[in-house]
């Protein structure tokens, strides 16, 4: 599938494709970190994690900033089908995968199983939010060029010209809800 088609397809299949690609990169980098740094999993101890409203607002604030950067990167400019928002999303997949694979968390996990369980409770939903916001805003660029760097703009729009479909609003809503659930789960240790 060509990247150009990604920006013209319906938001639901676009979300699925981006989510699968994100997970493929994340888990590939995780495996690389796990294989190259097996000693990282010998040092982890079970620690009492910080919880409560300060943790909730900290997580939510940082993730909302990230969502804003992804959306703004997509809305500002696109070169072919590639946007700064996609670059941020790819970077996140690499960093999250490496951090998880090398157990380089602020509070390291005692085992890979414990880290993966935490990912299923929290990280999966945070990363899904990143992907959904990216998918919903990917085709909304104000400045579109066929090449990088842009010699001319093939398409230019004003911010007032951007219109989201009901499906794009739905995808963004699910993304924000996913982020709220992840922040709540981490801050208050739901499903623990």
Backbone bond lengths (Angstrom), bond angles and torsions (degrees), N, CA, C in turn:
res aa  C-N    CA-C-N  psi(-1)  N-CA   C-N-CA  omega(-1)  CA-C   N-CA-C  phi
1 X - - - 1.447 - - 1.529 108.76 -
2 X 1.292 115.54 132.18 1.457 120.00 -179.55 1.529 109.82 -79.21
3 X 1.326 114.49 147.98 1.462 119.71 178.68 1.525 111.17 -61.00
4 X 1.321 118.23 -36.04 1.459 120.80 -177.35 1.525 110.05 -58.12
5 X 1.310 117.28 -37.47 1.455 120.65 -179.83 1.525 111.67 -66.87
6 X 1.305 117.89 -26.74 1.458 122.15 179.99 1.526 111.32 -58.61
7 X 1.324 117.17 -37.83 1.465 120.23 -178.08 1.524 112.72 -79.47
8 X 1.317 117.85 -15.75 1.466 119.89 -178.33 1.528 113.15 -103.22
9 X 1.326 117.87 -11.42 1.467 119.82 -178.75 1.520 111.31 -80.40
10 X 1.306 115.65 164.21 1.454 122.85 177.00 1.534 109.90 -57.69
11 X 1.321 116.44 148.76 1.459 121.89 -174.79 1.536 112.99 -64.37
12 X 1.309 118.73 -29.60 1.469 120.29 -177.61 1.537 110.63 -68.38
13 X 1.355 119.54 -54.24 1.471 117.54 176.64 1.532 112.33 -63.92
14 X 1.333 116.96 -33.71 1.470 120.15 177.07 1.524 109.89 -61.06
15 X 1.328 117.11 -41.83 1.463 121.43 178.71 1.526 110.77 -62.26
16 X 1.313 116.08 -43.93 1.462 120.75 -179.38 1.529 111.28 -63.76
17 X 1.321 116.92 -44.69 1.469 121.11 179.82 1.528 110.57 -63.68
18 X 1.335 116.59 -45.65 1.468 119.61 179.00 1.526 111.27 -64.04
19 X 1.336 117.19 -39.98 1.465 120.56 179.91 1.523 110.72 -63.93
20 X 1.329 117.19 -45.24 1.466 120.57 179.17 1.528 111.07 -63.65
21 X 1.337 117.48 -42.15 1.461 120.88 178.56 1.530 110.79 -64.95
22 X 1.330 116.65 -41.92 1.461 121.39 178.19 1.528 110.27 -59.71
23 X 1.331 116.71 -48.28 1.459 120.75 -179.47 1.530 111.86 -64.89
24 X 1.315 117.12 -37.06 1.465 120.61 177.61 1.526 110.45 -61.38
25 X 1.326 116.95 -46.24 1.467 120.55 178.39 1.526 110.07 -65.33
26 X 1.320 117.44 -49.17 1.466 121.71 -177.87 1.523 110.93 -56.60
27 X 1.331 117.74 -51.34 1.462 120.33 -175.88 1.525 112.42 -72.48
28 X 1.318 118.34 -28.72 1.469 120.62 174.76 1.524 110.51 -66.36
29 X 1.332 115.85 -43.90 1.466 120.20 178.37 1.530 109.75 -68.53
30 X 1.328 117.71 -38.33 1.462 121.23 174.99 1.531 109.93 -55.61
31 X 1.332 116.59 -49.32 1.470 121.01 -178.85 1.520 110.87 -60.84
32 X 1.318 117.07 -41.89 1.464 120.80 178.12 1.525 110.73 -61.13
33 X 1.348 117.43 -45.45 1.460 121.07 178.23 1.512 112.30 -64.10
34 X 1.324 116.54 -41.42 1.464 121.89 -179.79 1.528 111.29 -65.59
35 X 1.330 117.18 -39.93 1.466 121.49 179.75 1.531 111.57 -71.25
36 X 1.323 116.60 -39.98 1.469 119.78 -175.77 1.525 113.55 -85.69
37 X 1.324 118.36 -15.21 1.468 121.54 -178.87 1.534 111.68 -132.55
38 X 1.326 118.47 57.25 1.473 119.46 -178.16 1.531 112.36 -63.93
39 X 1.318 117.38 -26.38 1.459 121.00 -179.54 1.525 112.21 -65.44
40 X 1.315 117.65 -21.12 1.466 121.05 -179.46 1.529 111.36 -63.80
41 X 1.322 116.49 -23.62 1.452 120.36 -177.47 1.517 112.51 -92.95
42 X 1.324 117.15 -0.44 1.456 120.89 177.05 1.522 111.76 -92.02
43 X 1.341 116.33 -19.59 1.460 120.39 -173.29 1.528 113.14 -95.65
44 X 1.320 116.66 -13.38 1.456 119.43 -175.25 1.516 112.12 -68.00
45 X 1.295 116.01 138.60 1.458 121.96 175.73 1.522 107.19 -124.62
46 X 1.303 115.72 153.20 1.459 119.85 178.29 1.523 107.44 -75.46
47 X 1.322 117.04 118.18 1.466 121.45 -177.38 1.523 109.54 -116.01
48 X 1.307 114.71 158.73 1.462 121.02 174.76 1.526 107.18 -78.99
49 X 1.306 117.51 114.16 1.460 122.21 -177.79 1.523 110.46 -78.88
50 X 1.330 115.14 147.26 1.459 120.06 175.65 1.518 108.88 -70.00
51 X 1.313 116.08 143.46 1.464 121.45 -179.03 1.520 109.70 -139.60
52 X 1.323 115.89 174.75 1.456 121.90 173.58 1.518 113.75 108.34
53 X 1.317 113.99 -177.89 1.462 120.91 -176.94 1.512 113.68 -60.47
54 X 1.343 120.53 -40.29 1.476 118.20 178.18 1.531 111.97 -59.12
55 X 1.321 116.91 -38.67 1.470 121.08 177.72 1.526 109.96 -66.28
56 X 1.333 117.08 -43.14 1.460 121.88 178.90 1.530 110.47 -57.60
57 X 1.329 116.98 -50.46 1.476 120.10 -177.18 1.525 111.21 -68.16
58 X 1.319 117.25 -35.31 1.468 121.21 177.24 1.535 109.87 -62.02
59 X 1.333 116.58 -50.24 1.465 121.52 -178.81 1.524 110.33 -63.91
60 X 1.313 115.86 -46.81 1.459 119.93 -178.72 1.530 111.02 -62.39
61 X 1.333 117.20 -44.52 1.466 120.87 179.88 1.516 112.86 -60.62
62 X 1.321 116.38 -46.82 1.464 119.64 -179.43 1.525 112.02 -65.89
63 X 1.311 116.33 -39.93 1.459 119.65 -179.66 1.528 112.28 -72.46
64 X 1.330 117.55 -35.74 1.466 119.67 175.50 1.524 110.98 -64.66
65 X 1.327 116.69 -37.32 1.466 119.78 175.46 1.522 110.14 -61.96
66 X 1.307 116.73 -44.11 1.461 120.92 178.45 1.529 111.07 -62.58
67 X 1.325 117.38 -44.16 1.468 120.38 177.14 1.517 111.25 -61.10
68 X 1.333 116.73 -40.66 1.463 120.63 177.08 1.530 110.98 -60.87
69 X 1.335 117.35 -44.50 1.467 120.34 -179.44 1.529 111.63 -64.45
70 X 1.316 117.25 -39.95 1.467 120.80 177.71 1.526 109.88 -63.57
71 X 1.333 116.81 -49.66 1.467 120.60 -179.05 1.524 111.23 -63.68
72 X 1.323 117.09 -45.43 1.472 120.38 -179.79 1.524 110.71 -63.45
73 X 1.329 117.00 -39.56 1.460 120.02 177.42 1.513 112.27 -62.19
74 X 1.321 116.49 -38.16 1.466 120.28 177.32 1.517 111.75 -71.26
75 X 1.312 116.78 -42.38 1.457 120.96 -175.31 1.523 111.56 -73.05
76 X 1.308 117.98 -32.90 1.463 119.94 -176.12 1.522 112.85 -68.28
77 X 1.316 118.22 -54.81 1.472 119.48 -171.61 1.523 110.63 -152.02
78 X 1.325 115.38 150.16 1.462 121.75 174.83 1.526 108.51 -139.18
79 X 1.328 115.11 134.56 1.460 122.18 176.11 1.526 106.93 -112.63
80 X 1.322 117.03 105.15 1.455 119.80 -170.78 1.520 106.60 65.74
81 X 1.318 117.76 -114.82 1.474 121.31 174.81 1.517 111.60 -110.52
82 X 1.311 117.26 2.75 1.464 120.03 -175.45 1.523 110.67 -97.40
83 X 1.332 115.07 133.43 1.464 121.27 -179.55 1.530 110.05 -127.07
84 X 1.324 117.18 161.53 1.468 119.37 171.69 1.532 111.95 -59.18
85 X 1.337 117.78 -31.65 1.457 120.85 176.91 1.520 112.23 -62.93
86 X 1.327 117.37 -39.77 1.463 121.19 175.57 1.524 110.57 -66.00
87 X 1.329 116.92 -38.48 1.468 120.57 177.93 1.527 110.11 -61.31
88 X 1.335 116.85 -42.38 1.468 120.91 178.44 1.528 110.09 -64.39
89 X 1.329 116.81 -41.07 1.465 120.80 179.38 1.533 111.21 -62.98
90 X 1.322 117.05 -44.62 1.469 121.21 177.99 1.532 110.31 -62.88
91 X 1.324 116.11 -44.10 1.469 121.16 178.38 1.535 110.10 -58.24
92 X 1.347 116.42 -43.18 1.469 120.16 178.73 1.514 111.40 -61.55
93 X 1.323 117.75 -42.22 1.469 120.63 179.40 1.524 110.15 -60.60
94 X 1.323 116.85 -41.84 1.466 121.12 -179.50 1.531 110.82 -67.62
95 X 1.317 116.64 -48.04 1.471 120.46 -177.39 1.532 111.41 -65.65
96 X 1.316 117.14 -43.96 1.461 120.06 179.86 1.527 109.94 -64.80
97 X 1.327 116.80 -44.45 1.463 120.21 178.63 1.516 112.39 -60.72
98 X 1.325 117.07 -43.42 1.460 120.86 -179.66 1.529 111.05 -68.41
99 X 1.324 116.99 -44.24 1.462 120.51 178.83 1.520 110.56 -59.36
100 X 1.325 116.07 -44.52 1.467 120.05 -179.56 1.530 111.16 -69.46
101 X 1.319 117.59 -44.22 1.456 120.82 -177.33 1.517 113.98 -65.98
102 X 1.326 116.54 -28.36 1.465 120.89 179.63 1.532 111.82 -101.89
103 X 1.335 117.11 6.04 1.464 122.90 179.35 1.527 111.29 53.04
104 X 1.317 115.08 41.31 1.460 120.68 -175.01 1.531 110.98 -97.04
105 X 1.307 116.30 44.78 1.455 121.70 178.63 1.521 109.74 -84.21
106 X 1.340 116.45 162.25 1.467 119.58 174.65 1.522 109.49 -59.86
107 X 1.312 115.90 -36.11 1.465 122.64 176.77 1.532 106.89 -122.21
108 X 1.359 118.08 90.38 1.470 120.93 -175.15 1.529 112.44 -58.04
109 X 1.317 114.74 151.52 1.462 121.33 179.31 1.519 109.91 -89.60
110 X 1.336 117.16 149.78 1.466 119.58 -179.39 1.528 112.99 -73.45
111 X 1.344 117.30 -27.25 1.464 120.34 -178.21 1.525 109.81 -144.11
112 X 1.326 115.43 162.43 1.465 120.97 174.82 1.528 109.24 -63.43
113 X 1.321 117.13 -38.78 1.464 120.85 179.57 1.529 111.04 -60.49
114 X 1.318 117.58 -41.73 1.470 121.06 178.99 1.526 110.96 -65.45
115 X 1.329 116.51 -39.76 1.462 120.64 178.30 1.523 110.70 -65.88
116 X 1.326 116.73 -42.48 1.461 119.89 179.87 1.524 111.80 -67.93
117 X 1.322 117.30 -35.53 1.463 120.50 176.10 1.529 110.23 -63.79
118 X 1.329 116.74 -41.22 1.468 120.81 177.19 1.532 110.23 -64.93
119 X 1.325 116.73 -38.14 1.465 119.76 177.96 1.526 110.09 -61.96
120 X 1.317 117.55 -42.72 1.463 120.21 179.95 1.523 112.04 -66.16
121 X 1.336 117.57 -31.61 1.460 121.27 179.11 1.524 112.89 -81.40
122 X 1.346 117.11 -31.15 1.459 120.02 -170.26 1.528 112.01 -128.89
123 X 1.307 116.68 -62.26 1.470 121.88 -172.12 1.511 114.31 -59.34
124 X 1.314 116.81 -37.92 1.464 120.30 179.37 1.519 110.67 -59.02
125 X 1.321 115.66 -40.16 1.462 120.11 -176.91 1.518 111.73 -76.78
126 X 1.335 117.36 -36.09 1.475 120.16 174.67 1.523 109.88 -63.26
127 X 1.318 116.62 -49.08 1.466 119.86 -176.92 1.527 111.03 -67.49
128 X 1.315 117.48 -32.72 1.462 120.15 175.15 1.523 110.20 -63.21
129 X 1.322 116.82 -39.16 1.468 120.55 176.82 1.525 110.54 -60.72
130 X 1.329 117.43 -43.83 1.470 120.46 178.65 1.524 110.51 -57.49
131 X 1.325 115.39 -47.45 1.464 120.67 -176.78 1.527 111.05 -65.76
132 X 1.313 117.58 -43.12 1.457 120.07 -177.18 1.527 112.16 -65.87
133 X 1.313 117.15 -40.37 1.469 119.70 177.19 1.523 109.77 -66.27
134 X 1.314 116.97 -39.74 1.463 120.58 177.19 1.526 110.48 -62.30
135 X 1.314 117.01 -46.46 1.465 121.23 -178.65 1.528 111.72 -62.19
136 X 1.332 116.57 -40.53 1.464 120.30 -176.99 1.523 112.88 -71.46
137 X 1.315 118.11 -25.67 1.473 120.96 -176.40 1.531 113.41 -106.77
138 X 1.315 117.89 -5.06 1.468 121.53 -173.38 1.525 113.45 -58.67
139 X 1.306 118.09 -36.21 1.470 120.39 -175.31 1.525 113.18 -94.53
140 X 1.316 118.15 11.82 1.468 121.43 -172.98 1.532 114.27 -104.64
141 X 1.302 118.81 21.62 1.467 121.95 -173.47 1.524 112.47 -63.68
142 X 1.332 114.91 139.83 1.461 121.66 176.98 1.524 111.01 -75.55
143 X 1.327 115.77 -39.94 1.460 121.44 -179.59 1.524 108.37 -118.66
144 X 1.327 115.95 124.85 1.456 120.65 -179.12 1.526 108.37 -125.07
145 X 1.338 114.98 126.89 1.463 121.01 175.73 1.524 108.28 -120.26
146 X 1.317 115.70 153.33 1.464 119.48 178.07 1.515 111.95 -80.07
147 X 1.336 117.12 -21.91 1.465 121.29 -175.67 1.516 110.47 -134.35
148 X 1.325 114.90 164.59 1.463 121.56 171.66 1.518 107.67 -121.72
149 X 1.311 118.35 129.39 1.462 127.95 -6.17 1.526 110.86 -71.09
150 X 1.322 114.47 158.38 1.461 120.11 -176.77 1.521 110.50 -72.56
151 X 1.311 115.31 124.38 1.475 120.09 172.83 1.527 109.01 -89.52
152 X 1.316 115.57 -39.35 1.468 122.45 173.55 1.524 107.29 -143.47
153 X 1.308 115.59 160.60 1.462 120.98 177.96 1.520 108.45 -95.49
154 X 1.318 116.71 120.54 1.461 122.20 178.78 1.526 110.55 -72.73
155 X 1.332 115.54 -27.39 1.456 120.43 -178.94 1.522 108.65 -148.91
156 X 1.313 116.42 135.78 1.465 121.04 173.82 1.526 108.26 -132.33
157 X 1.315 114.90 141.58 1.464 121.50 178.56 1.517 108.92 -136.54
158 X 1.296 114.63 163.06 1.458 121.42 171.22 1.527 107.39 -100.60
159 X 1.306 116.00 158.40 1.464 120.57 -177.74 1.526 111.16 -57.65
160 X 1.339 117.17 -35.04 1.472 120.05 -179.82 1.526 112.51 -69.25
161 X 1.337 117.54 -15.90 1.469 121.68 179.07 1.534 112.38 -80.99
162 X 1.314 116.96 -13.84 1.465 120.11 -177.79 1.520 109.39 -77.57
163 X 1.316 115.32 125.72 1.459 120.84 177.39 1.519 108.58 -130.29
164 X 1.314 115.43 132.57 1.454 121.55 178.13 1.522 109.59 -97.03
165 X 1.322 116.18 143.13 1.459 121.08 175.82 1.527 108.61 -80.23
166 X 1.338 115.84 167.81 1.474 119.50 177.49 1.522 109.96 -61.26
167 X 1.349 116.91 -36.13 1.470 120.24 -179.87 1.529 110.43 -66.79
168 X 1.322 117.64 -37.79 1.464 120.64 178.02 1.525 110.87 -67.50
169 X 1.336 116.99 -40.18 1.463 119.82 174.54 1.529 110.94 -62.55
170 X 1.318 116.57 -40.56 1.460 121.20 178.16 1.529 110.62 -62.10
171 X 1.320 117.03 -45.80 1.469 121.68 179.59 1.525 110.29 -62.22
172 X 1.328 117.33 -43.56 1.471 119.92 177.78 1.531 110.83 -64.30
173 X 1.330 116.70 -40.44 1.470 120.16 177.89 1.517 112.11 -61.59
174 X 1.326 116.71 -43.87 1.466 120.71 176.88 1.533 109.47 -63.17
175 X 1.329 117.16 -38.65 1.463 120.73 177.75 1.522 112.15 -61.55
176 X 1.327 116.80 -46.87 1.463 119.99 179.42 1.529 111.46 -66.72
177 X 1.315 116.92 -40.05 1.464 120.54 176.85 1.528 110.84 -62.75
178 X 1.309 115.98 -41.00 1.464 121.41 177.22 1.530 110.53 -59.86
179 X 1.323 116.02 -42.96 1.468 120.82 179.48 1.531 110.82 -65.40
180 X 1.320 117.31 -42.82 1.469 120.62 178.27 1.529 110.97 -61.49
181 X 1.312 116.54 -42.58 1.470 120.22 178.61 1.524 111.47 -63.99
182 X 1.325 116.42 -41.03 1.467 120.35 179.13 1.522 110.67 -64.16
183 X 1.333 116.71 -45.41 1.468 120.24 -179.98 1.527 110.44 -63.50
184 X 1.329 116.67 -42.16 1.461 119.99 177.94 1.518 112.04 -64.42
185 X 1.319 116.13 -41.54 1.462 120.53 179.66 1.525 111.39 -62.99
186 X 1.321 116.40 -42.55 1.465 119.12 -179.38 1.527 111.78 -72.91
187 X 1.325 116.51 -40.33 1.463 119.72 -175.85 1.523 113.09 -74.74
188 X 1.315 116.58 -31.55 1.458 119.75 -175.17 1.526 112.89 -117.70
189 X 1.337 115.62 7.07 1.461 123.66 175.93 1.528 112.52 53.38
190 X 1.344 116.08 43.65 1.459 120.48 172.48 1.528 108.19 -60.92
191 X 1.285 117.14 152.14 1.465 123.49 176.23 1.510 111.64 54.95
192 X 1.305 116.97 33.40 1.468 120.14 -178.39 1.502 111.03 -98.20
